[in-house]
Amino acid sequence: MSIKPPVVWCVGGSDSSAHAGLQADLRTGQDLNCHVQTIITCITAQNSKEVRSVEPVSLTMFDEQWQTLLDDVPPNAIKVSLLPSIEIVKACSNWLKLIKIYFPKVQVIFDPVMAASSESGNQLQQTDAGASLLDYILPYVDVITPNLMEFSALTGLSGELAIEDLQAKMASYFEASESRWLLKGGHCSHLDGSTDWLVDRNSIIGFASERLSVHNTRGTGCTLSTALASFIAHGYDFLDAMTMAKAYITGALKTGVQIGEGAGPLGRPGWPLQIENLPTIVTPNNPTMSISLPFAKMDLDKMGLYPVVDSIAWLELVLKQGVKLAQLRIKDPDDEYLESKIQQAISLGKEYDAQVFINDYWQQAIAFGAYGVHLGQEDLDVADLAQIQAAGLRLGISTHGYYEIARVQSIQPSYIALGHIFPTQTKDMPSQPQGLTRLAYYATLLKGVFPTVAIGGINAERLSAVAQTGVDSVALVTAITKAVEPEAATRSLICLFEMHSNTQRNKGGK
């Protein structure tokens, strides 16, 4: 039996050229394994060069589409775009208000289409409709995705505003609505490339990509917003979904097709699995979080089973069984024997010719000459990464999805840990379990670029399935420390991982 795909509702105009509009939405959703259902706001007569006519549907037909879909199946996400008249704007507002009452978890993405992105730039929306968008629609959307022209038309603010000034200038909008604003490209002249800025009352995050010199760019806004809705419908957290949508649009721009005499439509590149398409995560005060040189490389032949232990006794036990990659994680920073334990761990690593990482305590790891240090996302804001790199230490970094992977790729760490895969007993996690499907996506995304470590809730029964995703290493905690015979359990787990990883390598060779 086939798995039911998530359902995305797309509200917008029909494009007879199929370069943009609902036709682009349908192709995007299908490309991303979603079932797109459409609510048509208007019929347009257009081609790759011009928009000749726009005819709104009747209010009766508009309302009937909403009601008919609601009578059957609710959506997992909604994307709203072209609303051609004030009557359609008001009706859409009423339906979105209803959705938010009865389905409050359904996120709404609003792409405020006002003019075609064709060479003519023809107006698609009546003037009074555009002027009313924020009053009627903004209160019920989770993110609005205007381009430079649309942002200025909606707010009266210049698109040339410095990014740091945006929050203060947009304070009234944040008071009126919890909606985030994704300001697409052109809003920050001091950064090279194409940067989309995600702005809310508390934060500003940039998603930067290389600016591509391509001709076939029709439907870029439609595709980005529908991709965002699709990834949200699949259950991804918002920042992950935004990162994925940005990667998807880069791939789509690279694969655009020339159809017609004007700009052709974007390609449909499939699930974002090419790391070169991931955006770089930036902030106004930190254009890039990067290191000029990559961190020292891992010995891939010594990756495999990766026990994470909290004592020297446990570390020595696993190393004696043949483990070649391990981590000492001491949770109490006030442990009076902390430095002594770190020194002992380093010595054990050298004695057993193993790659031993120290969790968190990067200053002591540098001082005592550790093989490597493992940091979490919160540590990246305070650790001196350049000092760790200059000392020749390997660096492992924890990630919990596409956004954090994109955030750390410019650091060029020695490995990237992916988790948590299953619910874990060792610590409370702010993120949701990733599961095997997502893990396989991450492993494919990073293959050949960064070594990968799967971590979180992995036991002996789950290890085989985890290894089959193609990760380079599997981190375990309680599967060893709570085993009746931990020595035998460690040896068995080593063999089990090696057997499945060899099988995966053989498959790759074919």
Long-range contacts (C-beta under 8 A, 24 or more apart in sequence): 4-35, 5-33, 5-34, 5-35, 6-33, 6-34, 6-35, 6-76, 6-77, 6-230, 6-233, 6-234, 6-235, 7-34, 7-35, 7-36, 7-37, 7-73, 7-74, 7-75, 7-76, 7-233, 8-34, 8-35, 8-36, 8-37, 8-75, 8-76, 8-77, 8-78, 8-79, 8-226, 8-229, 8-230, 8-233, 9-36, 9-37, 9-38, 9-39, 9-69, 9-75, 9-77, 9-78, 9-79, 10-36, 10-37, 10-38, 10-39, 10-78, 10-79, 10-81, 10-226, 10-229, 11-38, 11-39, 11-41, 11-78, 11-79, 11-80, 11-81, 11-83, 11-92, 12-38, 12-39, 12-40, 12-41, 12-79, 12-80, 12-81, 12-82, 12-111, 12-113, 12-222, 13-40, 13-41, 13-42, 13-43, 13-44, 13-54, 13-81, 13-82, 13-84, 13-113, 13-124, 14-40, 14-42, 14-43, 14-44, 15-44, 15-46, 15-219, 16-43, 16-44, 16-45, 16-46, 16-47, 17-46, 17-47, 17-48, 17-218, 17-260, 18-265, 19-48, 19-118, 19-218, 19-219, 19-259, 19-260, 19-263, 19-264, 19-265, 20-116, 20-117, 20-218, 20-219, 20-221, 20-222, 20-265, 21-81, 21-82, 21-219, 21-222, 24-219, 24-222, 24-223, 24-226, 24-265, 24-266, 25-79, 25-81, 25-222, 25-226, 27-268, 28-222, 28-223, 28-226, 28-227, 28-230, 28-268, 29-226, 29-230, 31-268, 31-269, 31-270, 32-227, 32-230, 32-231, 32-234, 32-248, 32-271, 33-230, 33-234, 33-271, 34-230, 34-233, 34-234, 36-226, 37-69, 37-75, 38-65, 39-65, 39-66, 39-69, 40-65, 41-82, 41-83, 41-84, 41-88, 41-92, 42-82, 42-84, 42-88, 42-124, 44-124, 46-116, 46-118, 46-122, 47-260, 47-262, 48-118, 48-218, 48-259, 48-260, 48-261, 48-262, 48-263, 48-264, 49-118, 49-119, 49-120, 49-260, 49-261, 49-262, 50-116, 50-118, 50-119, 50-120, 50-122, 50-262, 51-116, 51-118, 51-120, 51-122, 51-123, 51-124, 54-84, 54-124, 56-84, 56-85, 56-87, 56-88, 57-88, 59-87, 59-88, 59-91, 62-88, 62-91, 62-92, 63-91, 63-95, 66-95, 74-103, 74-106, 75-103, 75-106, 75-233, 76-106, 76-232, 76-233, 76-234, 77-106, 77-107, 77-108, 77-109, 77-229, 77-230, 77-232, 77-233, 78-106, 78-107, 78-108, 78-109, 78-229, 79-108, 79-109, 79-110, 79-111, 79-225, 79-226, 79-228, 79-229, 80-108, 80-109, 80-110, 80-111, 80-137, 80-141, 81-110, 81-111, 81-112, 81-113, 81-221, 81-222, 81-225, 82-113, 82-124, 82-125, 83-125, 83-129, 83-133, 83-137, 84-124, 84-125, 84-126, 84-129, 85-125, 85-126, 85-128, 85-129, 86-126, 86-128, 86-129, 86-132, 88-129, 89-129, 89-132, 89-133, 89-136, 89-137, 90-132, 90-136, 92-136, 92-137, 93-136, 93-137, 93-139, 93-140, 96-137, 96-140, 96-141, 97-139, 97-140, 99-140, 100-140, 107-142, 107-143, 107-229, 107-232, 107-238, 108-140, 108-141, 108-142, 109-141, 109-142, 109-143, 109-145, 109-225, 109-228, 109-229, 109-232, 110-137, 110-138, 110-141, 110-143, 110-144, 110-145, 110-179, 110-225, 111-144, 111-145, 111-146, 111-221, 111-222, 111-224, 111-225, 112-137, 112-144, 112-145, 112-146, 112-150, 112-154, 113-150, 113-221, 113-222, 114-149, 114-150, 114-153, 115-149, 117-217, 117-218, 117-219, 117-220, 117-221, 117-263, 118-218, 118-262, 118-263, 119-262, 119-263, 130-154, 134-173, 134-176, 138-173, 138-176, 138-177, 138-179, 139-176, 139-177, 139-179, 141-177, 141-179, 142-178, 142-179, 142-180, 142-238, 143-179, 143-180, 143-181, 143-182, 143-198, 143-228, 143-238, 144-179, 144-180, 144-181, 144-182, 145-182, 145-184, 145-221, 145-224, 145-225, 145-228, 146-181, 146-182, 146-183, 146-184, 147-184, 147-185, 147-186, 147-221, 148-183, 148-184, 148-185, 148-186, 148-187, 151-181, 151-183, 151-187, 159-183, 159-186, 159-187, 160-187, 160-189, 161-187, 162-188, 162-284, 163-187, 163-188, 163-197, 163-204, 163-206, 163-284, 164-204, 164-284, 164-285, 166-197, 166-199, 166-204, 167-199, 167-201, 167-204, 170-199, 171-201, 174-200, 174-201, 180-238, 182-242, 184-221, 184-224, 188-284, 191-282, 191-287, 195-282, 196-246, 196-279, 198-242, 204-283, 204-284, 205-239, 205-281, 205-282, 205-283, 206-281, 206-282, 206-283, 206-284, 207-242, 207-243, 207-246, 207-279, 207-280, 207-281, 207-282, 207-406, 208-279, 208-280, 208-281, 208-282, 208-288, 209-246, 209-250, 209-277, 209-279, 209-280, 212-250, 212-253, 212-254, 214-253, 214-254, 214-256, 215-256, 215-258, 215-263, 215-264, 216-253, 216-256, 216-257, 216-258, 216-263, 216-264, 216-265, 216-266, 217-253, 217-256, 217-263, 217-266, 218-262, 218-263, 218-264, 218-265, 218-266, 219-265, 219-266, 220-249, 220-252, 220-253, 220-266, 223-248, 223-249, 223-252, 223-266, 224-248, 224-249, 235-432, 236-401, 236-402, 237-401, 237-403, 237-431, 237-432, 239-401, 239-403, 240-401, 240-402, 240-403, 242-403, 243-278, 243-279, 243-281, 243-401, 243-402, 243-403, 243-405, 243-406, 244-272, 244-402, 246-278, 246-279, 247-272, 247-274, 247-277, 247-278, 247-279, 247-402, 247-406, 248-272, 248-277, 250-277, 250-279, 251-277, 271-441, 272-402, 272-445, 273-441, 273-444, 273-445, 274-445, 275-409, 275-445, 275-446, 275-449, 278-402, 278-405, 278-406, 278-409, 278-445, 279-406, 280-406, 280-409, 280-410, 281-403, 281-406, 281-407, 288-410, 289-380, 289-407, 289-410, 289-411, 290-410, 290-411, 290-412, 291-385, 291-386, 291-389, 291-410, 291-411, 291-412, 293-389, 293-412, 294-412, 295-388, 295-389, 295-393, 295-394, 295-395, 295-411, 295-412, 295-413, 295-414, 296-372, 296-392, 296-393, 296-394, 296-414, 297-394, 297-414, 298-355, 298-394, 298-414, 298-415, 298-451, 299-324, 299-355, 300-451, 300-472, 302-354, 302-355, 303-355, 303-415, 303-451, 303-453, 303-472, 303-473, 304-473, 304-474, 304-494, 304-497, 304-498, 304-501, 305-473, 305-474, 305-476, 305-490, 305-493, 305-494, 305-497, 306-453, 306-455, 306-473, 306-474, 306-475, 306-476, 307-475, 307-476, 307-477, 307-480, 307-490, 308-359, 308-455, 308-475, 308-476, 308-477, 309-477, 309-480, 309-481, 311-341, 312-341, 312-344, 312-345, 312-348, 314-480, 314-481, 315-345, 315-348, 315-356, 316-348, 317-486, 317-487, 317-490, 318-480, 318-490, 319-348, 319-349, 319-351, 319-352, 319-354, 319-356, 320-352, 320-487, 321-487, 321-490, 321-491, 321-494, 322-490, 322-491, 322-494, 323-354, 323-490, 323-494, 324-352, 324-353, 324-354, 324-355, 325-354, 325-355, 325-357, 325-473, 326-354, 326-355, 326-356, 326-357, 327-356, 327-357, 327-358, 327-359, 327-374, 327-396, 327-475, 328-356, 328-357, 328-358, 328-359, 329-359, 329-360, 329-374, 330-359, 330-361, 333-360, 333-361, 338-364, 339-364, 339-368, 342-368, 342-370, 343-368, 345-370, 346-370, 346-371, 355-394, 357-394, 357-396, 362-388, 362-393, 365-393, 366-391, 366-393, 372-396, 372-414, 374-398, 374-417, 377-404, 377-407, 380-407, 380-408, 380-411, 385-411, 396-453, 398-455, 400-429, 400-431, 400-434, 401-431, 401-434, 401-438, 402-442, 405-442, 405-445, 405-446, 409-450, 413-450, 414-451, 415-450, 415-451, 415-452, 415-453, 415-472, 415-473, 416-446, 416-450, 416-451, 416-452, 416-453, 417-452, 417-453, 417-454, 417-455, 417-475, 418-442, 418-443, 418-452, 418-453, 418-454, 418-455, 418-471, 419-454, 419-455, 419-456, 419-475, 420-455, 420-456, 420-457, 421-454, 421-455, 421-456, 421-457, 421-458, 421-462, 421-466, 422-456, 422-457, 422-458, 422-462, 423-456, 423-457, 424-456, 424-457, 424-477, 425-457, 425-478, 426-477, 426-478, 429-456, 433-457, 436-465, 436-466, 436-469, 439-466, 439-469, 439-471, 440-469, 440-470, 443-469, 443-470, 443-471, 444-470, 460-489, 460-492, 460-493, 460-496, 463-493, 463-496, 463-497, 463-500, 464-496, 464-500, 467-496, 467-497, 467-500, 467-501, 467-504, 468-500, 468-503, 468-504, 470-504, 470-508, 472-501
